[in-house]
Amino acid sequence: MLIRYKKSFEKIAMGLLSFMPEEKEVKKLQSTIKEYEENPDWQLFLWKEEDILGAVGVRFENEINVVIQHITVNPSHRNMGIGRKMVQAVKRTYEQQYAVCADDMTERFLERCEEEQ
């Protein structure tokens, strides 16, 4: 299930985001987490089953679009459908008010999720 990021999950969230190629550098990773904490247009969610296994971040682009900008799953739990479940949960959360779309970094993954449905 999706749970909203809070400061007490900072180390877990940073660990998960560090698996993304563009978030490898510590300063970039810290900047990203700070943006999720301070910018009301950015929201980070963690995926919890028994443990926290993934993270998905969205950005409210305007009054119409919510952009999925980060998707990451713990490498030992990849290829088990967790990323797809996170995308579906985000869509269910926002589909009444917004169009859920991808940025350049998440576009291919979202396309694959659509193909598998």
Biopython code that builds the backbone (N, CA, C, O; Angstrom):
import numpy as np
from Bio.PDB.StructureBuilder import StructureBuilder

atoms = [
    (1, "MET", "N", (0.829, -1.171, 0.000)),
    (1, "MET", "CA", (0.000, 0.000, 0.000)),
    (1, "MET", "C", (0.878, 1.240, 0.000)),
    (1, "MET", "O", (1.998, 1.222, 0.509)),
    (2, "LEU", "N", (0.359, 2.315, -0.575)),
    (2, "LEU", "CA", (1.077, 3.584, -0.588)),
    (2, "LEU", "C", (0.940, 4.258, 0.771)),
    (2, "LEU", "O", (-0.150, 4.334, 1.338)),
    (3, "ILE", "N", (2.059, 4.742, 1.278)),
    (3, "ILE", "CA", (2.017, 5.569, 2.478)),
    (3, "ILE", "C", (2.760, 6.863, 2.178)),
    (3, "ILE", "O", (3.748, 6.867, 1.443)),
    (4, "ARG", "N", (2.293, 7.926, 2.734)),
    (4, "ARG", "CA", (2.886, 9.239, 2.486)),
    (4, "ARG", "C", (4.223, 9.348, 3.206)),
    (4, "ARG", "O", (4.355, 8.935, 4.358)),
    (5, "TYR", "N", (5.202, 9.903, 2.523)),
    (5, "TYR", "CA", (6.519, 10.127, 3.104)),
    (5, "TYR", "C", (6.409, 11.084, 4.288)),
    (5, "TYR", "O", (5.658, 12.058, 4.248)),
    (6, "LYS", "N", (7.160, 10.794, 5.325)),
    (6, "LYS", "CA", (7.350, 11.736, 6.424)),
    (6, "LYS", "C", (8.813, 11.663, 6.841)),
    (6, "LYS", "O", (9.521, 10.715, 6.503)),
    (7, "LYS", "N", (9.251, 12.659, 7.569)),
    (7, "LYS", "CA", (10.668, 12.817, 7.921)),
    (7, "LYS", "C", (11.252, 11.564, 8.568)),
    (7, "LYS", "O", (12.426, 11.259, 8.359)),
    (8, "SER", "N", (10.467, 10.841, 9.341)),
    (8, "SER", "CA", (10.991, 9.640, 10.010)),
    (8, "SER", "C", (11.377, 8.543, 9.011)),
    (8, "SER", "O", (12.083, 7.604, 9.379)),
    (9, "PHE", "N", (10.929, 8.646, 7.764)),
    (9, "PHE", "CA", (11.275, 7.681, 6.714)),
    (9, "PHE", "C", (12.432, 8.178, 5.838)),
    (9, "PHE", "O", (12.712, 7.585, 4.796)),
    (10, "GLU", "N", (13.104, 9.256, 6.248)),
    (10, "GLU", "CA", (14.098, 9.889, 5.388)),
    (10, "GLU", "C", (15.199, 8.920, 4.934)),
    (10, "GLU", "O", (15.509, 8.870, 3.744)),
    (11, "LYS", "N", (15.785, 8.164, 5.841)),
    (11, "LYS", "CA", (16.879, 7.259, 5.466)),
    (11, "LYS", "C", (16.399, 6.168, 4.521)),
    (11, "LYS", "O", (17.100, 5.819, 3.572)),
    (12, "ILE", "N", (15.224, 5.632, 4.767)),
    (12, "ILE", "CA", (14.664, 4.606, 3.882)),
    (12, "ILE", "C", (14.415, 5.195, 2.497)),
    (12, "ILE", "O", (14.766, 4.588, 1.485)),
    (13, "ALA", "N", (13.804, 6.386, 2.457)),
    (13, "ALA", "CA", (13.506, 7.025, 1.173)),
    (13, "ALA", "C", (14.784, 7.352, 0.412)),
    (13, "ALA", "O", (14.860, 7.145, -0.799)),
    (14, "MET", "N", (15.778, 7.857, 1.112)),
    (14, "MET", "CA", (17.042, 8.167, 0.438)),
    (14, "MET", "C", (17.699, 6.896, -0.091)),
    (14, "MET", "O", (18.260, 6.895, -1.186)),
    (15, "GLY", "N", (17.631, 5.828, 0.674)),
    (15, "GLY", "CA", (18.178, 4.563, 0.208)),
    (15, "GLY", "C", (17.494, 4.078, -1.052)),
    (15, "GLY", "O", (18.153, 3.641, -1.995)),
    (16, "LEU", "N", (16.177, 4.154, -1.070)),
    (16, "LEU", "CA", (15.431, 3.714, -2.252)),
    (16, "LEU", "C", (15.711, 4.611, -3.457)),
    (16, "LEU", "O", (15.959, 4.114, -4.556)),
    (17, "LEU", "N", (15.673, 5.926, -3.256)),
    (17, "LEU", "CA", (15.928, 6.841, -4.369)),
    (17, "LEU", "C", (17.353, 6.697, -4.896)),
    (17, "LEU", "O", (17.600, 6.958, -6.073)),
    (18, "SER", "N", (18.293, 6.287, -4.046)),
    (18, "SER", "CA", (19.688, 6.149, -4.491)),
    (18, "SER", "C", (19.853, 5.036, -5.523)),
    (18, "SER", "O", (20.882, 4.973, -6.196)),
    (19, "PHE", "N", (18.860, 4.158, -5.662)),
    (19, "PHE", "CA", (18.921, 3.115, -6.683)),
    (19, "PHE", "C", (18.651, 3.671, -8.082)),
    (19, "PHE", "O", (18.902, 2.996, -9.080)),
    (20, "MET", "N", (18.141, 4.901, -8.152)),
    (20, "MET", "CA", (17.891, 5.524, -9.457)),
    (20, "MET", "C", (19.186, 6.136, -9.961)),
    (20, "MET", "O", (19.872, 6.817, -9.200)),
    (21, "PRO", "N", (19.543, 5.915, -11.225)),
    (21, "PRO", "CA", (20.824, 6.406, -11.750)),
    (21, "PRO", "C", (21.037, 7.908, -11.556)),
    (21, "PRO", "O", (22.146, 8.334, -11.234)),
    (22, "GLU", "N", (19.999, 8.706, -11.746)),
    (22, "GLU", "CA", (20.156, 10.159, -11.644)),
    (22, "GLU", "C", (20.212, 10.648, -10.203)),
    (22, "GLU", "O", (20.429, 11.836, -9.968)),
    (23, "GLU", "N", (20.021, 9.759, -9.237)),
    (23, "GLU", "CA", (20.036, 10.141, -7.821)),
    (23, "GLU", "C", (21.216, 9.524, -7.066)),
    (23, "GLU", "O", (21.198, 9.479, -5.836)),
    (24, "LYS", "N", (22.222, 9.058, -7.766)),
    (24, "LYS", "CA", (23.365, 8.394, -7.121)),
    (24, "LYS", "C", (24.193, 9.357, -6.270)),
    (24, "LYS", "O", (24.647, 8.986, -5.187)),
    (25, "GLU", "N", (24.393, 10.574, -6.740)),
    (25, "GLU", "CA", (25.220, 11.546, -6.037)),
    (25, "GLU", "C", (24.520, 12.015, -4.756)),
    (25, "GLU", "O", (23.343, 12.376, -4.786)),
    (26, "VAL", "N", (25.236, 12.010, -3.644)),
    (26, "VAL", "CA", (24.642, 12.313, -2.332)),
    (26, "VAL", "C", (24.016, 13.705, -2.299)),
    (26, "VAL", "O", (22.910, 13.866, -1.785)),
    (27, "LYS", "N", (24.696, 14.701, -2.832)),
    (27, "LYS", "CA", (24.158, 16.065, -2.814)),
    (27, "LYS", "C", (22.863, 16.154, -3.618)),
    (27, "LYS", "O", (21.928, 16.840, -3.205)),
    (28, "LYS", "N", (22.796, 15.485, -4.735)),
    (28, "LYS", "CA", (21.579, 15.472, -5.556)),
    (28, "LYS", "C", (20.456, 14.771, -4.791)),
    (28, "LYS", "O", (19.318, 15.243, -4.778)),
    (29, "LEU", "N", (20.774, 13.671, -4.172)),
    (29, "LEU", "CA", (19.798, 12.910, -3.391)),
    (29, "LEU", "C", (19.260, 13.740, -2.230)),
    (29, "LEU", "O", (18.053, 13.752, -1.989)),
    (30, "GLN", "N", (20.132, 14.426, -1.514)),
    (30, "GLN", "CA", (19.700, 15.281, -0.407)),
    (30, "GLN", "C", (18.813, 16.418, -0.907)),
    (30, "GLN", "O", (17.833, 16.781, -0.256)),
    (31, "SER", "N", (19.158, 16.970, -2.051)),
    (31, "SER", "CA", (18.363, 18.046, -2.645)),
    (31, "SER", "C", (16.967, 17.547, -3.028)),
    (31, "SER", "O", (15.974, 18.247, -2.831)),
    (32, "THR", "N", (16.904, 16.341, -3.572)),
    (32, "THR", "CA", (15.618, 15.759, -3.965)),
    (32, "THR", "C", (14.733, 15.535, -2.738)),
    (32, "THR", "O", (13.553, 15.887, -2.751)),
    (33, "ILE", "N", (15.295, 14.956, -1.687)),
    (33, "ILE", "CA", (14.527, 14.711, -0.467)),
    (33, "ILE", "C", (14.051, 16.039, 0.129)),
    (33, "ILE", "O", (12.908, 16.143, 0.574)),
    (34, "LYS", "N", (14.907, 17.036, 0.139)),
    (34, "LYS", "CA", (14.528, 18.350, 0.665)),
    (34, "LYS", "C", (13.365, 18.937, -0.128)),
    (34, "LYS", "O", (12.451, 19.534, 0.439)),
    (35, "GLU", "N", (13.411, 18.760, -1.440)),
    (35, "GLU", "CA", (12.326, 19.263, -2.295)),
    (35, "GLU", "C", (11.009, 18.576, -1.934)),
    (35, "GLU", "O", (9.971, 19.233, -1.853)),
    (36, "TYR", "N", (11.043, 17.259, -1.717)),
    (36, "TYR", "CA", (9.828, 16.544, -1.315)),
    (36, "TYR", "C", (9.320, 17.011, 0.045)),
    (36, "TYR", "O", (8.113, 17.029, 0.286)),
    (37, "GLU", "N", (10.231, 17.385, 0.929)),
    (37, "GLU", "CA", (9.824, 17.832, 2.261)),
    (37, "GLU", "C", (9.260, 19.256, 2.261)),
    (37, "GLU", "O", (8.369, 19.574, 3.049)),
    (38, "GLU", "N", (9.779, 20.105, 1.381)),
    (38, "GLU", "CA", (9.441, 21.525, 1.453)),
    (38, "GLU", "C", (8.510, 22.036, 0.362)),
    (38, "GLU", "O", (7.804, 23.021, 0.576)),
    (39, "ASN", "N", (8.491, 21.405, -0.777)),
    (39, "ASN", "CA", (7.687, 21.890, -1.900)),
    (39, "ASN", "C", (6.304, 21.234, -1.863)),
    (39, "ASN", "O", (6.203, 20.014, -1.991)),
    (40, "PRO", "N", (5.253, 22.011, -1.694)),
    (40, "PRO", "CA", (3.908, 21.424, -1.630)),
    (40, "PRO", "C", (3.453, 20.794, -2.955)),
    (40, "PRO", "O", (2.488, 20.030, -2.977)),
    (41, "ASP", "N", (4.138, 21.109, -4.047)),
    (41, "ASP", "CA", (3.794, 20.525, -5.345)),
    (41, "ASP", "C", (4.497, 19.200, -5.600)),
    (41, "ASP", "O", (4.266, 18.568, -6.631)),
    (42, "TRP", "N", (5.340, 18.775, -4.686)),
    (42, "TRP", "CA", (6.027, 17.484, -4.788)),
    (42, "TRP", "C", (5.543, 16.596, -3.655)),
    (42, "TRP", "O", (5.500, 17.026, -2.502)),
    (43, "GLN", "N", (5.175, 15.354, -3.975)),
    (43, "GLN", "CA", (4.765, 14.404, -2.946)),
    (43, "GLN", "C", (5.465, 13.069, -3.189)),
    (43, "GLN", "O", (5.515, 12.567, -4.312)),
    (44, "LEU", "N", (5.995, 12.518, -2.119)),
    (44, "LEU", "CA", (6.682, 11.234, -2.184)),
    (44, "LEU", "C", (5.872, 10.214, -1.396)),
    (44, "LEU", "O", (5.415, 10.484, -0.286)),
    (45, "PHE", "N", (5.705, 9.045, -1.988)),
    (45, "PHE", "CA", (5.002, 7.951, -1.336)),
    (45, "PHE", "C", (5.934, 6.755, -1.260)),
    (45, "PHE", "O", (6.774, 6.550, -2.136)),
    (46, "LEU", "N", (5.780, 5.977, -0.217)),
    (46, "LEU", "CA", (6.535, 4.742, -0.070)),
    (46, "LEU", "C", (5.567, 3.582, -0.219)),
    (46, "LEU", "O", (4.396, 3.690, 0.146)),
    (47, "TRP", "N", (6.058, 2.477, -0.754)),
    (47, "TRP", "CA", (5.235, 1.283, -0.941)),
    (47, "TRP", "C", (5.570, 0.299, 0.164)),
    (47, "TRP", "O", (6.709, -0.149, 0.292)),
    (48, "LYS", "N", (4.563, -0.032, 0.960)),
    (48, "LYS", "CA", (4.776, -0.928, 2.087)),
    (48, "LYS", "C", (3.950, -2.187, 1.921)),
    (48, "LYS", "O", (2.740, -2.134, 1.700)),
    (49, "GLU", "N", (4.618, -3.309, 2.032)),
    (49, "GLU", "CA", (3.938, -4.586, 2.146)),
    (49, "GLU", "C", (4.270, -5.031, 3.572)),
    (49, "GLU", "O", (3.711, -4.473, 4.516)),
    (50, "GLU", "N", (5.137, -5.991, 3.764)),
    (50, "GLU", "CA", (5.610, -6.255, 5.130)),
    (50, "GLU", "C", (6.667, -5.221, 5.510)),
    (50, "GLU", "O", (6.723, -4.760, 6.651)),
    (51, "ASP", "N", (7.490, -4.871, 4.550)),
    (51, "ASP", "CA", (8.516, -3.840, 4.714)),
    (51, "ASP", "C", (8.273, -2.775, 3.649)),
    (51, "ASP", "O", (7.436, -2.943, 2.763)),
    (52, "ILE", "N", (9.010, -1.690, 3.749)),
    (52, "ILE", "CA", (8.954, -0.663, 2.709)),
    (52, "ILE", "C", (9.852, -1.136, 1.568)),
    (52, "ILE", "O", (11.054, -1.330, 1.751)),
    (53, "LEU", "N", (9.257, -1.320, 0.389)),
    (53, "LEU", "CA", (9.959, -1.925, -0.740)),
    (53, "LEU", "C", (10.209, -0.978, -1.899)),
    (53, "LEU", "O", (11.046, -1.265, -2.755)),
    (54, "GLY", "N", (9.502, 0.148, -1.947)),
    (54, "GLY", "CA", (9.641, 1.042, -3.085)),
    (54, "GLY", "C", (9.217, 2.448, -2.746)),
    (54, "GLY", "O", (8.698, 2.727, -1.665)),
    (55, "ALA", "N", (9.456, 3.336, -3.711)),
    (55, "ALA", "CA", (9.061, 4.731, -3.566)),
    (55, "ALA", "C", (8.605, 5.249, -4.917)),
    (55, "ALA", "O", (9.118, 4.850, -5.963)),
    (56, "VAL", "N", (7.633, 6.144, -4.875)),
    (56, "VAL", "CA", (7.159, 6.803, -6.083)),
    (56, "VAL", "C", (6.917, 8.269, -5.739)),
    (56, "VAL", "O", (6.264, 8.591, -4.746)),
    (57, "GLY", "N", (7.453, 9.143, -6.577)),
    (57, "GLY", "CA", (7.318, 10.575, -6.345)),
    (57, "GLY", "C", (6.549, 11.233, -7.466)),
    (57, "GLY", "O", (6.723, 10.909, -8.641)),
    (58, "VAL", "N", (5.686, 12.172, -7.079)),
    (58, "VAL", "CA", (4.888, 12.892, -8.069)),
    (58, "VAL", "C", (5.093, 14.400, -7.898)),
    (58, "VAL", "O", (5.476, 14.892, -6.837)),
    (59, "ARG", "N", (4.819, 15.097, -8.991)),
    (59, "ARG", "CA", (4.888, 16.561, -9.017)),
    (59, "ARG", "C", (3.593, 17.076, -9.625)),
    (59, "ARG", "O", (3.188, 16.644, -10.704)),
    (60, "PHE", "N", (2.951, 17.998, -8.930)),
    (60, "PHE", "CA", (1.761, 18.637, -9.489)),
    (60, "PHE", "C", (2.243, 19.705, -10.452)),
    (60, "PHE", "O", (2.771, 20.741, -10.050)),
    (61, "GLU", "N", (2.048, 19.426, -11.744)),
    (61, "GLU", "CA", (2.576, 20.311, -12.779)),
    (61, "GLU", "C", (1.693, 21.540, -12.964)),
    (61, "GLU", "O", (2.191, 22.648, -13.161)),
    (62, "ASN", "N", (0.399, 21.337, -12.902)),
    (62, "ASN", "CA", (-0.580, 22.410, -13.054)),
    (62, "ASN", "C", (-1.907, 21.901, -12.496)),
    (62, "ASN", "O", (-1.929, 20.909, -11.768)),
    (63, "GLU", "N", (-2.990, 22.555, -12.823)),
    (63, "GLU", "CA", (-4.292, 22.120, -12.310)),
    (63, "GLU", "C", (-4.810, 20.857, -13.004)),
    (63, "GLU", "O", (-5.845, 20.314, -12.618)),
    (64, "ILE", "N", (-4.093, 20.397, -14.020)),
    (64, "ILE", "CA", (-4.563, 19.270, -14.824)),
    (64, "ILE", "C", (-3.708, 18.015, -14.635)),
    (64, "ILE", "O", (-4.236, 16.905, -14.574)),
    (65, "ASN", "N", (-2.385, 18.194, -14.543)),
    (65, "ASN", "CA", (-1.471, 17.051, -14.582)),
    (65, "ASN", "C", (-0.735, 16.792, -13.272)),
    (65, "ASN", "O", (-0.278, 17.714, -12.596)),
    (66, "VAL", "N", (-0.637, 15.505, -12.937)),
    (66, "VAL", "CA", (0.261, 15.014, -11.898)),
    (66, "VAL", "C", (1.303, 14.173, -12.634)),
    (66, "VAL", "O", (0.965, 13.226, -13.344)),
    (67, "VAL", "N", (2.565, 14.530, -12.454)),
    (67, "VAL", "CA", (3.649, 13.876, -13.176)),
    (67, "VAL", "C", (4.387, 12.917, -12.241)),
    (67, "VAL", "O", (4.888, 13.318, -11.190)),
    (68, "ILE", "N", (4.444, 11.644, -12.640)),
    (68, "ILE", "CA", (5.259, 10.682, -11.894)),
    (68, "ILE", "C", (6.704, 10.916, -12.311)),
    (68, "ILE", "O", (7.070, 10.743, -13.474)),
    (69, "GLN", "N", (7.526, 11.318, -11.325)),
    (69, "GLN", "CA", (8.897, 11.699, -11.657)),
    (69, "GLN", "C", (9.959, 10.779, -11.048)),
    (69, "GLN", "O", (11.110, 10.806, -11.482)),
    (70, "HIS", "N", (9.601, 9.988, -10.076)),
    (70, "HIS", "CA", (10.523, 9.013, -9.494)),
    (70, "HIS", "C", (9.771, 7.704, -9.269)),
    (70, "HIS", "O", (8.653, 7.704, -8.753)),
    (71, "ILE", "N", (10.382, 6.606, -9.653)),
    (71, "ILE", "CA", (9.860, 5.268, -9.342)),
    (71, "ILE", "C", (11.080, 4.412, -9.033)),
    (71, "ILE", "O", (12.012, 4.327, -9.833)),
    (72, "THR", "N", (11.065, 3.788, -7.880)),
    (72, "THR", "CA", (12.189, 2.936, -7.516)),
    (72, "THR", "C", (11.713, 1.803, -6.622)),
    (72, "THR", "O", (10.837, 1.977, -5.776)),
    (73, "VAL", "N", (12.311, 0.644, -6.833)),
    (73, "VAL", "CA", (11.989, -0.542, -6.036)),
    (73, "VAL", "C", (13.313, -1.138, -5.559)),
    (73, "VAL", "O", (14.298, -1.165, -6.297)),
    (74, "ASN", "N", (13.319, -1.608, -4.331)),
    (74, "ASN", "CA", (14.486, -2.291, -3.786)),
    (74, "ASN", "C", (14.912, -3.373, -4.785)),
    (74, "ASN", "O", (14.080, -4.180, -5.200)),
    (75, "PRO", "N", (16.191, -3.407, -5.177)),
    (75, "PRO", "CA", (16.634, -4.376, -6.193)),
    (75, "PRO", "C", (16.286, -5.827, -5.885)),
    (75, "PRO", "O", (16.037, -6.600, -6.810)),
    (76, "SER", "N", (16.260, -6.215, -4.626)),
    (76, "SER", "CA", (15.943, -7.609, -4.305)),
    (76, "SER", "C", (14.456, -7.917, -4.454)),
    (76, "SER", "O", (14.052, -9.070, -4.306)),
    (77, "HIS", "N", (13.632, -6.903, -4.744)),
    (77, "HIS", "CA", (12.194, -7.113, -4.944)),
    (77, "HIS", "C", (11.723, -6.674, -6.329)),
    (77, "HIS", "O", (10.526, -6.494, -6.553)),
    (78, "ARG", "N", (12.657, -6.504, -7.250)),
    (78, "ARG", "CA", (12.286, -6.074, -8.602)),
    (78, "ARG", "C", (11.713, -7.240, -9.394)),
    (78, "ARG", "O", (11.905, -8.406, -9.049)),
    (79, "ASN", "N", (11.011, -6.898, -10.455)),
    (79, "ASN", "CA", (10.378, -7.871, -11.345)),
    (79, "ASN", "C", (9.316, -8.703, -10.634)),
    (79, "ASN", "O", (9.082, -9.863, -10.976)),
    (80, "MET", "N", (8.682, -8.091, -9.645)),
    (80, "MET", "CA", (7.601, -8.755, -8.914)),
    (80, "MET", "C", (6.304, -7.954, -9.026)),
    (80, "MET", "O", (5.323, -8.269, -8.351)),
    (81, "GLY", "N", (6.293, -6.916, -9.877)),
    (81, "GLY", "CA", (5.083, -6.128, -10.084)),
    (81, "GLY", "C", (4.882, -4.994, -9.098)),
    (81, "GLY", "O", (3.829, -4.356, -9.109)),
    (82, "ILE", "N", (5.861, -4.723, -8.244)),
    (82, "ILE", "CA", (5.701, -3.666, -7.243)),
    (82, "ILE", "C", (5.642, -2.289, -7.901)),
    (82, "ILE", "O", (4.811, -1.463, -7.526)),
    (83, "GLY", "N", (6.507, -2.034, -8.869)),
    (83, "GLY", "CA", (6.481, -0.752, -9.575)),
    (83, "GLY", "C", (5.129, -0.513, -10.236)),
    (83, "GLY", "O", (4.585, 0.589, -10.167)),
    (84, "ARG", "N", (4.591, -1.542, -10.873)),
    (84, "ARG", "CA", (3.276, -1.427, -11.522)),
    (84, "ARG", "C", (2.191, -1.150, -10.484)),
    (84, "ARG", "O", (1.298, -0.334, -10.716)),
    (85, "LYS", "N", (2.270, -1.834, -9.332)),
    (85, "LYS", "CA", (1.292, -1.599, -8.267)),
    (85, "LYS", "C", (1.361, -0.158, -7.770)),
    (85, "LYS", "O", (0.331, 0.459, -7.499)),
    (86, "MET", "N", (2.567, 0.374, -7.652)),
    (86, "MET", "CA", (2.713, 1.765, -7.199)),
    (86, "MET", "C", (2.086, 2.727, -8.208)),
    (86, "MET", "O", (1.378, 3.657, -7.824)),
    (87, "VAL", "N", (2.346, 2.503, -9.495)),
    (87, "VAL", "CA", (1.776, 3.364, -10.542)),
    (87, "VAL", "C", (0.248, 3.288, -10.507)),
    (87, "VAL", "O", (-0.425, 4.316, -10.579)),
    (88, "GLN", "N", (-0.289, 2.096, -10.398)),
    (88, "GLN", "CA", (-1.744, 1.937, -10.331)),
    (88, "GLN", "C", (-2.329, 2.641, -9.113)),
    (88, "GLN", "O", (-3.388, 3.260, -9.207)),
    (89, "ALA", "N", (-1.648, 2.552, -7.969)),
    (89, "ALA", "CA", (-2.132, 3.211, -6.751)),
    (89, "ALA", "C", (-2.107, 4.728, -6.900)),
    (89, "ALA", "O", (-3.029, 5.408, -6.448)),
    (90, "VAL", "N", (-1.064, 5.265, -7.528)),
    (90, "VAL", "CA", (-1.005, 6.705, -7.773)),
    (90, "VAL", "C", (-2.148, 7.120, -8.694)),
    (90, "VAL", "O", (-2.809, 8.131, -8.456)),
    (91, "LYS", "N", (-2.374, 6.342, -9.735)),
    (91, "LYS", "CA", (-3.471, 6.669, -10.655)),
    (91, "LYS", "C", (-4.813, 6.657, -9.933)),
    (91, "LYS", "O", (-5.629, 7.557, -10.131)),
    (92, "ARG", "N", (-5.049, 5.645, -9.097)),
    (92, "ARG", "CA", (-6.307, 5.598, -8.338)),
    (92, "ARG", "C", (-6.438, 6.794, -7.402)),
    (92, "ARG", "O", (-7.531, 7.329, -7.217)),
    (93, "THR", "N", (-5.327, 7.206, -6.819)),
    (93, "THR", "CA", (-5.341, 8.324, -5.875)),
    (93, "THR", "C", (-5.723, 9.631, -6.551)),
    (93, "THR", "O", (-6.451, 10.437, -5.972)),
    (94, "TYR", "N", (-5.239, 9.852, -7.775)),
    (94, "TYR", "CA", (-5.390, 11.155, -8.411)),
    (94, "TYR", "C", (-6.306, 11.201, -9.622)),
    (94, "TYR", "O", (-6.584, 12.288, -10.128)),
    (95, "GLU", "N", (-6.785, 10.062, -10.105)),
    (95, "GLU", "CA", (-7.503, 10.053, -11.381)),
    (95, "GLU", "C", (-8.784, 10.879, -11.388)),
    (95, "GLU", "O", (-9.232, 11.289, -12.459)),
    (96, "GLN", "N", (-9.379, 11.133, -10.248)),
    (96, "GLN", "CA", (-10.607, 11.933, -10.210)),
    (96, "GLN", "C", (-10.340, 13.413, -10.488)),
    (96, "GLN", "O", (-11.193, 14.102, -11.047)),
    (97, "GLN", "N", (-9.162, 13.901, -10.100)),
    (97, "GLN", "CA", (-8.878, 15.325, -10.246)),
    (97, "GLN", "C", (-7.837, 15.651, -11.308)),
    (97, "GLN", "O", (-7.813, 16.768, -11.825)),
    (98, "TYR", "N", (-6.975, 14.692, -11.642)),
    (98, "TYR", "CA", (-5.825, 14.981, -12.496)),
    (98, "TYR", "C", (-5.609, 13.884, -13.533)),
    (98, "TYR", "O", (-6.065, 12.750, -13.392)),
    (99, "ALA", "N", (-4.890, 14.280, -14.582)),
    (99, "ALA", "CA", (-4.355, 13.293, -15.516)),
    (99, "ALA", "C", (-2.980, 12.902, -14.982)),
    (99, "ALA", "O", (-2.140, 13.767, -14.736)),
    (100, "VAL", "N", (-2.753, 11.616, -14.805)),
    (100, "VAL", "CA", (-1.461, 11.135, -14.314)),
    (100, "VAL", "C", (-0.589, 10.838, -15.531)),
    (100, "VAL", "O", (-0.974, 10.076, -16.417)),
    (101, "CYS", "N", (0.589, 11.453, -15.555)),
    (101, "CYS", "CA", (1.478, 11.265, -16.696)),
    (101, "CYS", "C", (2.908, 11.076, -16.196)),
    (101, "CYS", "O", (3.169, 11.106, -14.993)),
    (102, "ALA", "N", (3.817, 10.883, -17.129)),
    (102, "ALA", "CA", (5.213, 10.598, -16.795)),
    (102, "ALA", "C", (6.100, 11.757, -17.233)),
    (102, "ALA", "O", (5.723, 12.555, -18.091)),
    (103, "ASP", "N", (7.281, 11.836, -16.633)),
    (103, "ASP", "CA", (8.300, 12.739, -17.152)),
    (103, "ASP", "C", (9.223, 11.917, -18.048)),
    (103, "ASP", "O", (8.964, 10.738, -18.291)),
    (104, "ASP", "N", (10.286, 12.526, -18.535)),
    (104, "ASP", "CA", (11.195, 11.829, -19.447)),
    (104, "ASP", "C", (11.821, 10.590, -18.812)),
    (104, "ASP", "O", (12.052, 9.591, -19.493)),
    (105, "MET", "N", (12.094, 10.654, -17.516)),
    (105, "MET", "CA", (12.772, 9.555, -16.830)),
    (105, "MET", "C", (11.846, 8.368, -16.547)),
    (105, "MET", "O", (12.318, 7.236, -16.445)),
    (106, "THR", "N", (10.558, 8.604, -16.422)),
    (106, "THR", "CA", (9.632, 7.527, -16.048)),
    (106, "THR", "C", (8.726, 7.086, -17.197)),
    (106, "THR", "O", (7.950, 6.142, -17.051)),
    (107, "GLU", "N", (8.824, 7.759, -18.320)),
    (107, "GLU", "CA", (7.913, 7.495, -19.437)),
    (107, "GLU", "C", (7.941, 6.045, -19.916)),
    (107, "GLU", "O", (6.889, 5.430, -20.092)),
    (108, "ARG", "N", (9.132, 5.499, -20.127)),
    (108, "ARG", "CA", (9.213, 4.114, -20.630)),
    (108, "ARG", "C", (8.604, 3.127, -19.645)),
    (108, "ARG", "O", (7.920, 2.185, -20.047)),
    (109, "PHE", "N", (8.852, 3.341, -18.354)),
    (109, "PHE", "CA", (8.303, 2.427, -17.356)),
    (109, "PHE", "C", (6.775, 2.510, -17.344)),
    (109, "PHE", "O", (6.109, 1.476, -17.293)),
    (110, "LEU", "N", (6.216, 3.702, -17.388)),
    (110, "LEU", "CA", (4.763, 3.845, -17.391)),
    (110, "LEU", "C", (4.150, 3.214, -18.637)),
    (110, "LEU", "O", (3.078, 2.613, -18.568)),
    (111, "GLU", "N", (4.830, 3.351, -19.779)),
    (111, "GLU", "CA", (4.344, 2.711, -21.009)),
    (111, "GLU", "C", (4.302, 1.183, -20.847)),
    (111, "GLU", "O", (3.345, 0.537, -21.274)),
    (112, "ARG", "N", (5.337, 0.618, -20.234)),
    (112, "ARG", "CA", (5.361, -0.840, -20.007)),
    (112, "ARG", "C", (4.242, -1.251, -19.052)),
    (112, "ARG", "O", (3.630, -2.303, -19.235)),
    (113, "CYS", "N", (3.974, -0.446, -18.054)),
    (113, "CYS", "CA", (2.873, -0.746, -17.129)),
    (113, "CYS", "C", (1.543, -0.784, -17.867)),
    (113, "CYS", "O", (0.708, -1.645, -17.593)),
    (114, "GLU", "N", (1.339, 0.141, -18.800)),
    (114, "GLU", "CA", (0.092, 0.170, -19.584)),
    (114, "GLU", "C", (-0.018, -1.068, -20.474)),
    (114, "GLU", "O", (-1.104, -1.627, -20.628)),
    (115, "GLU", "N", (1.103, -1.498, -21.059)),
    (115, "GLU", "CA", (1.098, -2.666, -21.944)),
    (115, "GLU", "C", (0.737, -3.948, -21.188)),
    (115, "GLU", "O", (0.103, -4.846, -21.742)),
    (116, "GLU", "N", (1.145, -4.023, -19.918)),
    (116, "GLU", "CA", (0.946, -5.249, -19.141)),
    (116, "GLU", "C", (-0.463, -5.362, -18.577)),
    (116, "GLU", "O", (-0.829, -6.421, -18.068)),
    (117, "GLN", "N", (-1.246, -4.329, -18.651)),
    (117, "GLN", "CA", (-2.609, -4.393, -18.075)),
    (117, "GLN", "C", (-3.527, -5.212, -18.914)),
    (117, "GLN", "O", (-4.701, -5.367, -18.575)),
]
sb = StructureBuilder()
sb.init_structure("model")
sb.init_model(0)
sb.init_chain("A")
sb.init_seg("    ")
for serial, (resi, resn, name, xyz) in enumerate(atoms, 1):
    if name == "N":
        sb.init_residue(resn, " ", resi, " ")
    sb.init_atom(name, np.array(xyz, "f"), 0.0, 1.0, " ", f" {name:<3s}", serial, name[0])
structure = sb.get_structure()
